[in-house]
């Protein structure tokens, strides 16, 4: 039923010409080719993690890079905020949502595979190689990985600055970006980042809606008292309660004064009743949200279908949680998928949260060693595509922990991939039906504005987290601060400069960072 609804929506969204025939440009094969031409290389060139991915998507789909833009700036900001509100890989959900709005669900599924499979295959290959590694890696490898991490820090720092320029629209959003960055540095827990997002959204709702209403109410009260002095105003309902036929000339005179907009002699306006902070019709038009400039309903699903998908998801989630708590020793494949699905469901805030959570879910049970975890993390930062491909690497190692075979290793990679990506994509599809309905409401617009600002602040947190564990050595293969070696600061600053002012591609800058690490090892450590 749900698949039929989605397929029907895709077909009904096809444009028609003057004769009622389907416009060839909207047919599925043309939409697939159009999307492929714009996104075919993303899985191989999107280095730098989610902060950089957002910038790449903005350049391709909003700026257009010489081609027709797919979405406008307002829609981009809304989708960005929505991707932060929902759990799972933010840049993947955002790319999926943009393609759905432009071309439908089948092209979006194709782009998801183009986007994620190259990095997933590379991470799976890495897991096969890790099985053959000794406990300590060659020293140049640590220098290479440290250089890649230092360059990645520079790229993410630049993305944070660029995203801030778009997210900061007034004094409040400037404060919320700083708040998100600082608060994210101070504490790290599963519940913490969602609470920060909700707090930021409450602040923007109060700032945009309720505080202006309160200020207008207080201003009207001051004007009211200035016009009438300390005398209590005569309530309109009291005057209206006097029958017209029985009113005396004096009473009719009082009534006419209350109805009159102002006195000709005094030049002052006398309001008919005291203002109310709840109802404010005078400024009603100004409080109405601006209508989105882009129609996103062509390939969307209905509200009912979206709600059904969300309900089915939470039913599946409840079943998996029940199995997790009721089975004392579940089969390893089920336990792995359960852990990855749970991680993909409860991860908000991206990288600052996913790393410690995945470590808890695969290292503490003894499925993956600490060294293999940090090695995969360092390399995943330097790979293109979503960082959540890290789950493929972890799944392959986890299943093979009881005895390596190619089949078991491949099964673990597939389970890790499906478990970590399914919740975010599933909920993204379900909430898109609701979003088309809710995005026109002022309170929702304000809510997303606060989420957007705080989420950009989290990007600065990601810079700090990677900086603190980016320097790898044979003695500290768990990662220490890049600040322990000044050369890595030079690499980060040079990467920032090359990409921002000399327009180097991020992929090239990251590779140069790795080469700089090797050069440092050859010049300093080796000698």
SEZABA-816618 format. One record per residue: z negated, y negated, x of N, C-alpha, C in turn. Coordinates in steps of 0.001 Angstrom, whole numbers, plus 500000, padded with zeros to 6 digits. Layout:
# SEZABA-816618
ZYXZYXZYX...
# end
This chain:
# SEZABA-816618
500000501210500828500000500000500000500000498739500863499121498745501899499029497575502761500288497421503579500816498544504128502055498475504900503211498011504027503229498474502768504282498039501848504187496545501587502937496039501466502761494603501239503253493795502422502905494243503653503341493524504839504847493563504970505449494762504743506895494889504851507600494055503791507020494043502585507617493245501526507566491772501823506435491316502386506331489909502757507352489537503812507575490453504775508546490171505820509934490025505230510272490907504284511600490829503690511748489603502791510689489321502022510785488187501109510826486875501838510409486855503111510420485625503881511786485280504424512824486153504262514132485859504792514758484700504033515336483786504777515980482633504172517274483043503509517727482279502555518988482538501871519863481316501951521175481578501898522106480468501956522436480000500549523420479144500427523730478558499130524225479600498140524733480736498614525250481753497711524203482815497394523001482630497896521934483580497615521890484755498556522770484810499552522759485896500521521754485595501621521307486656502259520352486477503345521016485767504507520321484770505025520806484046506190520730484961507400521844485182508132521809486114509258520755485756510286520476484446510464519512484050511484518107484525511173517829484925509899516489485356509528516377486872509453517480487625509625517416489075509576516607489610510742516094490793510562515139491330511526515724491419512931516945491901513064517483492078514415517664490739515127518008489693514376518134488375514998516772487820515365515789488066514519514446487600514851513892488342516063514173489641516162513738490403517324514374489865518606515673489578518537516358489046519724515849487658520080515597486840519072515078485488519308513715485542520001512847486407519482511507486541520059511589487148521455512450488128521636512586488769522937513051487773523990513988486899523623514503485919524578513428484938525027512430484693524177511389483722524507510182484366525204510010485694525067508753486310525513508936487510526435510163487855526807510407489111527521509657489202528848509376488070529480508779488082530809507276487853530816506661487653529665505255487276529651504358488339530273504646489600530009503817490664530552503858490770532059504850490108532704505006490182534155504653488868534856504588487773534126504408486461534760503175485710534298502460486188533272501306485465532722500059485803533528499953485221534716498782485422535564497702484400535190496467484713535611495408483715535515494417483905534395494621484876533516493668485106532446493863484187531253493012484314530222493193483575528965493356482068529114492566481366529938492756479913530024494179479518530409494756480255531354496135479966531750497110480439530684496795481550530034497664482050528967497834481015527861496742480334527507496832479315526458497797478205526865497765477831528122498673476793528600500116477274528585500339478514528976501693479074528944502213479093527514501381479523526581501806479580525185502081478190524631501312477205525057501559475842524589502905475338525095503194475585526354504469475127526904505650475820526230505514477096525943506644477842525393506852477620523903505766477535523158505891477555521709505659476203521040505002475272521738504802473923521201505746472931521875505716472899523211506650472022523927508081472534523834508244473852523855509571474439523708510298474681525021509960473942526080510623474075527377512145474004527236512599472977526503514029472775526303514604473507525113513795474327524452514235475066523271513499474549522045513873475059520884513240474628519644511796475111519588510813474225519376509412474667519273509216475589518073508299476509518218507985477425517124506900476874516213505919476182516765504830475617515977504561474205516462503832473424515650503477472067516051502087472047516678501697470883517192500430470760517916499242471058517027499274470596515784498145470824514881497953472311514616499050473018514357498955474446514106498457475183515341498921474751516510498456475374517752496943475238517890496401474050517632494965473853517764494194474689516751494742474828515542494080475646514529494065477114514936495204477624515426495280479018515837494383479266517043494324478302517950493440478441519110491988478572518660491562477713517761490175477784517276489921479091516534490888479521515719490718480766514968490622481954515915491377481938516998491311483043517957489960483091518662489269481963518741487932481945519342486873482419518357487103482172517074486121482568516056486090484085515904487259484727515953487339486168515755487061486892517071486536488104516997486250488851518231487525489384518867487400489816520119488521490437520797489206489498521776490319489948522355491035489163523385491705487943522778491239486760523144491661485531522464493135485224522684493616485303523924495007484936524172495963485929523529495566487200523453496404488209522788496480487930521293495346487640520679495348487330519243496171486083518958496083485102519837496808483858519622498310484080519712498747484827520725500173485129520852500669485909519645499904486895519214500286487706518053500425486831516808499460485922516596499486485062515410500678484105515442500989483551516602502117482621516708503425483328516375503615484534516904504850485264516635504923485682515167503790486044514572503789486376513138504277485187512318503788483996512608504196482807511863505674482501512044506203482803513225507599482469513505508573483540513029508196484817513184509187485869512965508688487069512179507394487210511927506911488339511148506153489359511982505694490422511319504795491371511943505486492345512882506698492766512553507393493700513443507715493035514779508292491836514822508454491169516121507125490927516831506064490634516070504759490407516699504250491679517370504463492838516719504058494103517337504859494365518611506144494028518593506962494185519791506437493296520922506116492054520607505620491137521636504274491604522168503431492155521312502146492673521784502350493740522856503326494624522653503600495661523649504203495061524913505120494102524751505695493429525919504608492728526720503677492160526020502607491373526615501576492242527335501222493368526748500085494130527235500459495349528081501599496002527810501886497264528471502109497157529978502825496133530492502989496092531957501660496089532706500725495232532291499423495201532944498633496470532696498769497050531485498047498286531174498541499436532051499860499526532225500414500580533079499960500385534522499946499129534982499494498850536349498023499231536530497183498919535537495768499262535643495563500770535589496385501460534833496299502923534810496693503491536173497762502939536767498139503377538104497038503115539119496353501984538973495240501682539869494136502730539733493865503147538502492817504159538303493184505470538991494468505820539000494883507030539705494667506890541200494928505686541742494722505470543161493267505462543557492410504952542665490977504857542982490374506244543186490919507251542506490406508608542687490564509088544130491536508520544835491822508978546197491141508114547261490443507060546844489860506135547810488535506658548345488260506273549577486945506542550143485948505524549599484690505702549943483653504827549403483824503382549861484274503171551097484455501834551639485940501598551881486463500467551384487872500131551531488127499502552904489384499498553351489707498774554588489369497296554460488932496680555538488488495280555516489563494323555017490860494494555390491867493556554875491978493565553357491683494694552740491763494762551276490730493833550649489535493799551196488504492906550668488929491442550831489543491116551968490009489748552180491125489394551198492036490340550950493117490104549979492554489851548587491617490696548157491038490546546825490247489241546707489539488871547762488782487619547725489715486421547627490839486452548347491814485372548243492421485277546854492706486435546255493235486433544881492219485837543915490951486209544080489910485658543210489751484153543392489799483683544645489659482244544895490813481469544260492041482002544381493189481345543745493064481367542229492557482476541689492368482568540238491369481526539755490324481291540522489360480243540159490052478893540064490919478569541029491646477303540966492538477196539750493208478298539391494084478298538215493277478103536939492155478792536822491334478681535614490702477293535513490293476734536645489746475377536618490790474377536144492021474538536593493095473653536122493333473840534632493348475088534164493533475332532733492412474696531920491190474729532433490072474100531724490290472602531581490766471968532648491027470528532585492141470229531594493204471012531620494338470769530730493971471014529272493206472069529014492765472324527639491815471233527154490997470696528055490075469630527663490829468387527210491943468086527853492719466910527464493198467003526022493452468211525551493908468387524176492752468494523199491661469132523643490535469360522729489715468106522500489659467199523488488828465992523368489613464927522610489166464637521408489812463631520572488886462463520255487591462609520488486642461526520238485386461795521061484373460973520875483152461119521656482429462428521365482486462882520117481783464116519768482418465322520458483730465451520395484365466599521039484195466556522549484149465361523118483868465270524556482475465842524857481517465493524018480161466015524210480109467521523982480883468035523010480856469464522720481502470282523827482538469758524460483134470458525602482100470580526725481420469478527013480374469515528036479229470441527615478881470408526346477815471271525832478186472743525984479421473112525608479839474505525728479825474983527163480323474143528083480333474528529482478942474684530057478064473733529788476705473772530351475869474886529712475958475019528395475171476052527724475615477445528148476929477626528362477411478925528794476932479311530178476631478330531012476130478614532358474676479083532350473914478650531357472472478837531388472017480203530896472836480843530068472386482096529462473599482932529110473401484260528983474516485155528703474007486320527868474441486393526614474068487497525730475123487626524645475136488774523972476156489019522949476067488008521808474840487680521411474672486811520254474828485341520619474746485028521910474591483643522344475855482815522106477005483329522509478227482547522385478643482320520929478541483312520027478808482994518612477893481914518063476618481928518479475686480906518001476118479521518494476577479426519740477046478146520261478265477649519476479174478557519142480355478159518373479966477651516989479050478363516339478606477931515012477886476585515097477045476415516116476349475135516270477305473982516482478353474192517295479344473143517517480101472821516241480427473849515461481160473603514208480294472860513194478998473153513150478097472409512252478043470944512657478041470700513961478004469318514436479247468546513999480429469159514101481642468440513696481712468270512181481217469241511433481188469095509972480296467930509576479137467840510179478245466725509884478886465403510299479514465379511467480112464159511999481305463705511159482131464639510719483366464295510009483152464014508527482169464676507907482069464634506438480774463978505979479644464548506350478396464148505707477811462862506284477896462671507577477371461427508148478165460212507665479518460244507620480237459098507043479859458833505591479659459889504809479237459688503422477872459011503358476963459461504211475634458853504208475696457392504640476507457076505649476628455696506109477233454805505030478240455318504322478828454512503239477825454290502119477036455304501841476024455170500808474997454101501189474515454143502454473541453152502892474136451756502902475413451655503269476057450346503262476170449808501839476504450656500895476590450210499507475227449789498979474199450486499384472860450109498955472506448712499467472876448431500734472592447108501273473360446033500526474624446287500230475414445322499473474847445150498075474413446241497492473847446187496147472592445316496109471717445490497090470494444693497129470794443245497454471807443012498267472170441629498587472683440907497355473358441615496479473900440998495270472830440767494214471893441695494090470916441626493002469520441245493476469370441109494815468040440797495320467126441992495170465858441716494919464901442801494750464849443316493331465622442708492425465584443126491021466252444477490870465614445368490158466186446681489919467409446541489026468505447210489356469709447102488530469501447754487173470146447197486184470119447768484845471054448949484818470534450110484467471360451307484482472411451228483386473600451718483743474728451611482808474484452443481569473810453605481763473621454452480585472647453815479601471722452951480117470809452277479206471557451247478362472513450550479007473289449569478249474240450269477302474816451382477818475770452092476967475083452689475756473768452897475836473067453481474706472837452495473571473085451184473771472900450194472711474138450182471833474001450469470538475185450464469666475850449096469679477182449106469627477954447858469674477674447011468447477494447644467295477334446873466057475966446234465970474940446901466572473589446363466449473193445469467607474079445340468586473729444536469749473675443065469379472682442391469903472557440957469699473508440241470645473737438941470385474599438190471315474084438234472753472739438167472943472224438227474302472492439582474950472335440673474147472570442009474684474034442176475067474949441668474203476377441772474522476691440967475772475979439877475978476211439080477170475790439840478422474634440502478334474184441319479469475175442419479770475687443086478712476624444168478898477906443679479559478383442522479148479627442008479718479442441671481195478239441199481566477981440918482979477999442208483789477418443277483227477384444549483947478781445133484116479674444916483141481019445474483219481931444618484068481625443304484196482513442383484884482508442675486375483652442718487065483667443006488500482959441964489322482901440713488849482187439698489616482031438433488813481155437597489246480929436321488578481850435277489156482516434529488268483460433515488723482760432437489516481537432136489172480855431056489861480279431452491196479707432652491254479021433057492482479942433656493514481068434250493051481988434893493981481475436213494503480360436711493964479799437983494411480162439091493442480307440295494003480608441465493175479314442142492784479152442420491508477951443078491009478332444477490578477908445510491282478276446873490906477622447268489600478276448160488878477776448563487574476619449531487677476511450254488826475389451163488978475125451371490452473942451893490752473587452142492140474453453249492707474848453142493983475702454163494573474967455465494773475711456562494847475144457890495040475670458487496334474818459120497114475298459747498346476070461018498100476036461548496874476736462792496580478162462528496149478350461585495251479678461293494729480158459965495285481363459979495842481918458782496461483408458739496176483757458291494984485157458270494601485930457182495307485227456135495761485931455043496406486658455499497647486036456416498391486626456879499644487159458298499516487416458720498289487835460104498081489134460405498815490082459482498761491362459742499407491206459850500921490328459051501485490158459093502933489486460381503384488683460984502505487997462206502871488859463429502711489980463323502018490818464480501822491441464877503137491496466196503447492071466620504715493549466363504755494023466062505951495456465892506116496151467221505939497258467224505230497969468445504973498664468931506233498573470232506551499248470743507726500734470499507629501331470145508755502741469785508758503650470982508854503111472175509018503937473354509179503575474383508140504587474997507528504370476064506557504258477385507305503120478057507164502895479305507888502915480509506950503436480350505741503353481410504744504587482283504674505638481988505443506888482718505296506719484204505561505956484554506584505801485956506945504355486411506829503547485678506094502147486040505972501922487126504932500680487559504819500282488519503804499448487794502762499285488424501636498529487797500557497040487803500875496318486977500147494870486914500330494232488257500006494700488897498930494146490193498542494360491253499609495553491273500184495824492239501255494954491958502463494783490678502800493930490329503928492498490773503711491960490550502520490580490963502229490460492487502300491482493197501791491461494656501852491421495156503288492224494543504149492217494933505559490855494694506204490247493567505897488936493264506473487885494260505995487910494602504709486944495569504167487140496932504813488397497382504950488667498672505580488189498692507032488366497567507706487911497512509092486406497721509185485646497035508346484191497156508438483713498523507957484480499180507084484139500557506725484284501462507944485414501330508657485608502115509877484540501792510920484219500535511048483190500129512013481844500767511660481506500800510377480242501401509948480235502903510222481368503562510024481447505001510292481230505282511769481868504494512630481711504702514067480272504430514515479659503406513954478260503127514297477363504275513845477634504831512653476839505961512157476999507179513062478222507450513509478437508567514429477737508329515755477762507088516199477135506754517481475630507003517450475013506716516306473557506854516208473124508257515791473997509009515123473590510312514585473884511467515530474879511322516394475229512405517319474492512200518639473579513100518996472831512901520248473720513042521486474699513948521436475591514155522573477037514240522068477623513099521725478988513136521198479977513526522291481141514069521913482171514363522914482546513091523679482853513250524959483125512083525804484280511234525273485410511825524822486479510963524267486010510127523080485215510742522176484700509985521031483736508900521482482868509223522434481907508226522922482624507066523601483675507372524371484429506311525038485124505407524025485841506011523062486519505190522057485515504378521258484378504996520937483346504290520173482851503074520938482576503225522225482085502111523029483121501001523158484382501368523369485434500362523505485689499650522182485686500393521083485878499779519768484721498839519455483500499255519787482347498390519554482443497133520410482865497296521677483015496125522543484070495172522008485208495714521541486259494864520990485871494171519708484831494683519029484392494101517753483351493014517941482496493156518927481361492231519039481521491244520178482654491260520878482852490334521989483379489007521456482597487962521586483022486595521341482868485829522650483767484898522878483645484078524077484417484580525263485106485743525132486004486197526170485297486670527419485860486313528579485435486835529862483962486747530170483282485598529901481861485515530250481008486582529590481485487151528466480710488153527748481234489562528000482555489727528078483131491064528128482754491805529395482639491100530523482380491785531791481013492477531795479907491751531513478617492453531504478523493514530415479203493303529280479137494283528197479851495572528601481061495472529146481791496666529565481037497380530691480426496607531554479628497238532619478511498077532017477866497550530996476789498299530345477314499562529681478533499487529113479060500599528332479678501706529184480058501450530434480713502492531228479984502801532533479257501838533080478561502080534339477190502706534089476449502170533130475115502711532867475133504180532421476118504615531596476161506056531270476573506935532447477009506345533569477414507120534725478876507519534721479675506925533843481095507281533773481892506644534908481519505424535323482236504680536357481208504175537358481527504279538658480601503791539684480655502272539757479569501630540217479577500163540343480695499655541247480978500397542345482037499942543240483397499961542561483692501037541834484980501125541151485101500072540049483969499755539422484000498731538373484377497376538954483700496932540006483965495604540556485327495559541236485785496687541811487117496722542398488183496531541324488047497242540221489004497077539129488955495691538529487754495117538435487620493768537889488338492747538766488163492865540080488807491914540988490327491997540884490866493199540809492314493353540742492835492953539366492068493239538312492499492855536967492656491345536846491819490579537537491936489124537497493268488663538082493808489434539009495047489042539680496279489634539019496107490488537997497244491092537321497701490197536169498968490258535805499425489489534640498987490143533341499141489386532262498801489917530949497331489783530630496892490388529527495491490225529088494526490931530025493390490294530275492351490901531105491726492120530445491894492253529134491328493405528438492039494703528825493151494620529556493756495826530122492801496523531085491775495818531500490717496414532305490148497658531626490167497688530282489640498835529543490475500092529789491775499944530075492614501103530395492128501748531690491882500941532685491351501412533971490008502112533781489111501470533034487789502048532828487857503338532018488716503376531004488839504583530197489368505755530995490348505491531849490897506560532676489842507124533623489073506250534265488023506719535166486899507419534416486570506916533217485450507482532466485727508925532048486907509174531488487230510526531045487321511479532238487850510983533353488000511824534543486689512035535284485605511415534830484330511556535537483780512973535453484207513742534456483752515130534318484697516110535001485676515593535709486661516451536367488050515904536137488702515517537213489985514833537077491112515807536765491882515460535744493187516070535475494100514959534985495404515029535209496306513968534731496221513749533229496084514840532467496037514704531013494775513970530582493644514348531143492387513686530788492411512216531194492965511921532368493032510532532823493910509694531899495060510236531503495954509510530600495298509309529235494633510339528724493944510228527428492887509131527475492138509060528566491122508017528680491722506628528682492862506451529385493521505148529387493985504742528004494550505692527248495017505394525886493847505043524974492764505807525060491595505527524220490987504165524552490939503818525844490431502508526212491310501390525687492624501565525767493569500552525280493431500352523775493445501461523019493358501361521559491996500823521129490939501279521772489607500866521353489350499390521563489828498810522674489495497418522982490393496440522230491659496824521950492591495882521322492616495973519795492329497143519240492484497327517784491637496366516955490347496176517241489553495298516362490098493878516268490439493266517402490905491882517366492208491718516610493181492608516850494468492515516157494292492784514672493498493784514338493259494146512935492648492960512183491583492397512722490941491269512044491836490033512038492633489851513076493552488719513098494554488795511958495089489982511697496022490152510575495307489878509251494106490427509091493388490244507838493036488794507571492581488087508595492137486710508383493298485727508268494507486130508665495622485211508506495921484931507045495733485943506177495912485694504755494918484681504217493668484775504668492663483813504228492882482444504861493332482431506101493495481163506811494537480280506142495617480865505645496641480069504966496056479342503763495044479943503145494408479321501980493351478298502402492605478588503458491468477766503826491831476587504715492957476669505425493271475635506412493490474260505792493704474180504486493935472904503829492637472185503479491508472850503668490228472262503276489631471473504438489066470323504121488504469427505122487397470094505924486545470853505260485405471446505953485877472507506947486950473224506608487490474234507520488119473561508738488843472463508511489428471719509625488351471233510586487265470711510045486169470249510896485497471408511614485342472521510923484749473711511528485562474145512752486879474245512597487733474684513697487745473664514836487604472391514510487572471362515552486365471554516471485220471885515896484045472138516720484160473411517526484696474468516908484892475724517625485835475515518804486899474764518568487888474508519611487254473818520814486465472787520564485849472034521665484861472898522449484003473642521746483022474473522449483703475597523232484776476176522652485488477252523339486128476764524627486631475543524638487173474985525874486057474848526914484871474490526481483744474433527409483442475786528038483653476879527275483426478218527825484354478516528991485513477875529034486443478110530138485805477682531460485057476581531433484346476162532643483289477195533035482694477842532040481760478923532333482458480065533047483675480399532604484433481470533245484718481137534710484998479871534996485213479451536387483983479776537224482835479433536710481584479665537450481305481153537630481528481947536566481232483384536647482078484058537716483376483762537735484247484390538734483896483877540130483575482606540236483206482038541529481988482768542113481044483139541270479802483739541733479978485177542223481048485867541837481225487275542241482579487499542896483274486437543300484654486583543757484809487002545205483774486872546018483867487164547444483434488613547677484373489447548111484123490865548324484135491170549816483150491932550251483060492365551637482660493842551655482877494538552771482422495935552841480930496086552578480149495086552968478698495165552753478298494753551341479115493943550697478805493448549338480031493670548456480350494956548210481524495216547382481251495016545900480028494623545561479738494247544180480061492799543892480400492025544955480803490638544764479665489656544992479914488650545824478975487553546029479724486246545845479015485133545975479604483832545674480685483467546692481781482923546185482829482418547064482340481250547907481280480593547475480726479478548227480115479873549559479925481179549786479384481617551071480381481465552220481653481295551892482669481098552916483505479880552538483482478781553297484208477555552924485709477764552746486270478770553408487710478989553293488138479231551850487281479889551078487658480199549689487677478937548827486837477973549152486900476685548458488226475984548766488669476090550019489964475514550380491082476179549582491021477499549453492055478222548703492053477794547239490873477686546629490789477278545219491330475863545019490921474947545888491380473566545760492881473458546001493398474201546981494831474162547255495625474729546086495125475782545464495803476361544303495844475364543152494721474740542887494662473708541838495708472621542100495768472151543338496667471058543697498129471472543589498456472650544074499848473104544066500381473248542642499561473768541748500032473991540377500041472696539574499041471850539771498932470633538962499926469562539395500038469309540676500833468160541118502162468524541774502270469789542230503526470198542858504269471246542033503745471548540842504422472368539843504758473767540349503901474328541186504085475714541588503789476626540397504542477691540197504183478663539151502832479303539469501979479517538467500671480127538728500755481470539440501772482288539102501901483594539752502111483430541255502972482486541634503232482249543053501970481743543744501242480842543087500025480294543690498970481374543911498849482309542979497868483384543140498264484309544290499553484617544403500013485444545527499740484739546856499996483442546889499700482678548105498207482725548445497364482738547400495928482860547641495578484183548308496203485274547853495974486560548496496435486575549943497601485969550214498096485882551588497169485025552451496604483962551844495647483134552586494408483939552956493998484855552074492875485722552401493177486636553575494389487194553578494779488037554709494862487233556006495376486002555904495456485151557094494063484829557624493138484558556743491757484293557158491161485503557858491413486701557310490884487911557946491486488087559342492804487869559468493435488051560761492977487040561799492712485807561358492351484747562313490874484715562640490023485075561675488585484906561852487874486250562027488011487115561060487226488350561042487720489335562094489022489518562162489567490520563084489252490166564534489283488862564841489048488435566218487567488275566519
# end
